[in-house]
Amino acid sequence: MADITTLIRADHDWFRQQFARLDSLRGQEPANHSTLERVWRPLADKLDVHAYIEEKIFYPQLLKRGTDDPEGETLDAIGDHNDIRDGVRDADAAQVGTEEWWAAVARTRSANDDHMREEERDGLPDFRRSAPIGLREALGRQYSEFMAEHPTTEGLSIVDRDPQRYVEEIEGKPSSHRADFSLRIGSLKGQ
């Protein structure tokens, strides 16, 4: 069984391929909206499901076992997930193929590219070094099963999370925030 870091990395490669497919479709005139939708819908769903399961099983373990700056890595990741979700929502609210839609897809891609780069540079290597292979493989099984059971977001609560509150709850710290979730809060980068 593959460990969770390998599975997350494989999803990242798939995301890059799907955004490249969208790029290749953009240059076609006239734009075939049904073709764009056939690429976008599974990509958008998997972006949301991927973030959801990372927040459920990967980041709590990184916070417990990471050594390089797991809290900072997690705060950044949850903020990035919020930015990705916001881009997906904006694209879903626009008519496929319009400039507004392409702009939202571009924002989603940019947020996802930043997230993947940071996760591949920091969070995943830290977890590979600090977590035993048995744990990584057990999480990999959970991850694989969840992704197989959820090819779409149906039945999942896809909402933005307050990054600080998320970390406080995982670490068992008393929270100074009242709400569990905050829509469109974005990331904490630059703050």
GISULTA-V165749 format. One record per pair of residues at least 12 apart in sequence whose ideal C-beta (glycine too) atoms are under 7 Angstrom apart, sorted by the first residue. I is the first residue (numbers start at 1). J is the second residue. If there is no record, write none. Layout:
I,J
I,J
This chain:
1,137
1,140
1,141
2,140
3,133
3,136
3,137
3,140
4,58
4,136
4,139
4,140
4,143
5,124
5,127
5,128
5,136
7,140
7,143
7,144
8,54
8,58
8,124
9,120
9,124
11,50
12,116
12,120
15,43
15,47
15,112
15,116
18,39
18,43
19,109
21,39
22,39
22,40
22,105
25,39
26,102
31,97
33,96
33,97
36,96
36,97
37,96
40,91
40,96
44,88
44,91
44,92
45,151
45,152
45,153
47,84
47,88
47,112
48,85
48,88
48,153
48,158
49,147
49,150
49,153
49,156
51,81
51,84
51,85
52,156
52,158
53,143
53,146
53,147
55,78
55,81
55,161
57,139
57,142
57,143
58,139
59,74
59,77
60,170
61,131
61,135
61,139
62,74
62,123
62,126
62,127
63,167
63,170
63,171
65,127
65,130
65,131
66,126
66,127
66,130
67,126
67,130
68,122
68,126
70,126
71,167
73,122
73,123
73,126
74,167
75,163
75,164
75,167
75,188
76,118
76,187
76,189
77,115
77,119
77,123
78,161
78,163
78,166
79,163
79,186
79,187
79,188
79,189
80,111
80,114
80,115
80,187
82,160
82,161
82,185
82,186
82,187
83,111
83,186
83,187
84,108
84,111
84,112
84,115
85,158
85,160
86,184
87,104
87,107
87,108
87,111
88,108
90,104
90,107
91,104
91,105
91,108
159,181
160,181
160,182
160,183
160,184
160,185
161,181
162,177
162,181
162,182
162,185
163,188
164,177
165,177
165,180
